Amino acid sequence: MDLLLLGDEQEDMVMKYLERGEMAALFDGEDAIALSVVTKEGENLWELKNIAVLPAFQGKGYGKQLVRFWQEKLEGKGILQAGTGETPKTMGFYMACGFQFSHRITDFFVHHYDHPIVEDGILLKDMVYFSYKL
């Protein structure tokens, strides 16, 4: 759970999708260093709900490796979407993985989290969605 909370810092929000999702992990020996969770949201719609990499391993391509895993595993099965906060670093990550801007949900973080969510010094309000055609 500690690793998942790096990607989504409120445990009850993680629990909403964890049981119905499928998880992929990368290990360094016996220790998980990166995790991701994908859920099926519709007939041809999948959502990358969480992607987290331990800080010591960030910037080394592990997050992209997990995204590529899902893109290949779900190839030909519709759309993979990812919702995230509106920060240049995170949005750039998804665009570098071949995703394109899809839509936004205004004030998502304000209404669904019990505390302010700050990422890279930016107070998050809207959930920004990106999509990738599988």
C-alpha positions as CSV (number, residue, x, y, z in Angstrom):
1,M,0.0,0.0,0.0
2,D,2.9,2.4,0.8
3,L,4.0,2.2,-2.8
4,L,0.5,2.7,-4.2
5,L,0.1,5.8,-2.0
6,L,2.9,7.4,-3.9
7,G,0.7,7.4,-7.0
8,D,-2.6,8.2,-5.2
9,E,-2.1,9.5,-1.7
10,Q,-5.5,8.8,-0.2
11,E,-6.0,5.1,0.9
12,D,-9.8,5.0,0.5
13,M,-9.5,6.3,-3.1
14,V,-6.9,3.5,-3.8
15,M,-9.2,0.9,-2.2
16,K,-12.1,1.9,-4.6
17,Y,-10.3,0.5,-7.6
18,L,-7.7,-1.9,-6.1
19,E,-9.9,-4.9,-5.7
20,R,-11.4,-4.6,-9.2
21,G,-8.1,-3.8,-10.9
22,E,-5.2,-5.8,-12.2
23,M,-1.7,-4.9,-10.9
24,A,1.7,-5.1,-12.6
25,A,4.9,-4.6,-10.6
26,L,8.7,-4.3,-11.2
27,F,11.1,-5.7,-8.7
28,D,14.7,-5.1,-7.6
29,G,15.5,-8.5,-6.1
30,E,12.6,-9.2,-3.8
31,D,11.5,-5.6,-3.3
32,A,8.8,-3.9,-5.4
33,I,10.1,-0.7,-6.9
34,A,7.3,0.2,-9.2
35,L,3.6,-0.7,-9.4
36,S,0.6,0.1,-11.6
37,V,-3.1,-0.7,-11.5
38,V,-5.4,-0.9,-14.5
39,T,-9.2,-1.3,-14.4
40,K,-11.7,-2.2,-17.0
41,E,-14.1,0.8,-17.2
42,G,-16.3,-0.3,-20.2
43,E,-16.5,-2.6,-23.2
44,N,-13.4,-1.1,-24.9
45,L,-12.2,1.3,-22.1
46,W,-9.4,0.6,-19.7
47,E,-8.0,3.0,-17.1
48,L,-4.5,3.3,-15.7
49,K,-5.6,4.2,-12.1
50,N,-2.2,4.2,-10.4
51,I,1.4,4.2,-11.4
52,A,4.0,4.6,-8.7
53,V,7.8,4.3,-8.6
54,L,9.9,4.5,-5.5
55,P,11.7,7.9,-5.4
56,A,15.2,6.3,-5.6
57,F,14.2,4.6,-8.9
58,Q,12.3,7.5,-10.5
59,G,13.6,9.0,-13.8
60,K,15.1,5.6,-14.9
61,G,12.3,4.5,-17.2
62,Y,10.5,2.2,-14.9
63,G,7.2,4.1,-15.1
64,K,7.4,4.1,-19.0
65,Q,8.2,0.4,-18.8
66,L,4.9,-0.3,-16.9
67,V,2.9,1.8,-19.3
68,R,4.4,-0.1,-22.3
69,F,3.5,-3.3,-20.5
70,W,-0.2,-2.3,-20.4
71,Q,-0.2,-0.9,-23.9
72,E,1.2,-4.2,-25.2
73,K,-1.0,-6.4,-23.0
74,L,-4.2,-4.6,-24.0
75,E,-3.3,-4.0,-27.7
76,G,-6.3,-4.0,-29.9
77,K,-8.7,-3.8,-27.0
78,G,-9.9,-0.2,-27.4
79,I,-8.6,2.8,-25.4
80,L,-6.3,3.1,-22.3
81,Q,-7.0,6.3,-20.4
82,A,-5.1,7.9,-17.5
83,G,-6.4,10.6,-15.2
84,T,-3.9,12.8,-13.5
85,G,-3.3,16.2,-11.9
86,E,-2.4,19.1,-14.1
87,T,1.3,19.3,-13.7
88,P,3.8,19.8,-16.5
89,K,6.0,16.8,-15.4
90,T,3.1,14.3,-15.2
91,M,1.3,15.5,-18.4
92,G,4.7,15.3,-20.2
93,F,5.2,11.8,-19.0
94,Y,1.9,10.6,-20.5
95,M,2.5,12.5,-23.8
96,A,6.0,10.9,-24.0
97,C,4.2,7.5,-23.6
98,G,2.0,8.3,-26.7
99,F,-1.1,9.5,-24.9
100,Q,-3.1,12.5,-26.0
101,F,-5.2,14.9,-24.0
102,S,-8.8,13.7,-23.8
103,H,-10.8,15.7,-21.3
104,R,-10.9,17.1,-17.8
105,I,-13.1,16.8,-14.8
106,T,-13.3,20.2,-13.1
107,D,-12.6,20.3,-9.3
108,F,-12.1,16.5,-9.1
109,F,-9.4,16.7,-6.4
110,V,-11.4,19.3,-4.5
111,H,-14.5,17.1,-4.3
112,H,-13.0,13.6,-4.0
113,Y,-10.1,14.0,-1.6
114,D,-10.3,14.9,2.1
115,H,-7.2,17.2,2.0
116,P,-5.5,19.4,-0.6
117,I,-3.4,17.5,-3.1
118,V,-0.1,19.2,-4.0
119,E,2.2,17.8,-6.7
120,D,5.4,19.5,-7.7
121,G,4.4,22.5,-5.7
122,I,1.1,22.8,-7.6
123,L,-2.3,22.6,-5.8
124,L,-4.4,20.2,-7.9
125,K,-8.0,20.9,-8.7
126,D,-9.0,19.4,-12.0
127,M,-8.4,15.8,-13.1
128,V,-6.9,15.8,-16.6
129,Y,-7.5,12.7,-18.7
130,F,-5.2,11.4,-21.5
131,S,-6.0,8.5,-23.8
132,Y,-4.1,6.0,-25.9
133,K,-5.6,4.0,-28.7
134,L,-4.6,0.4,-28.1
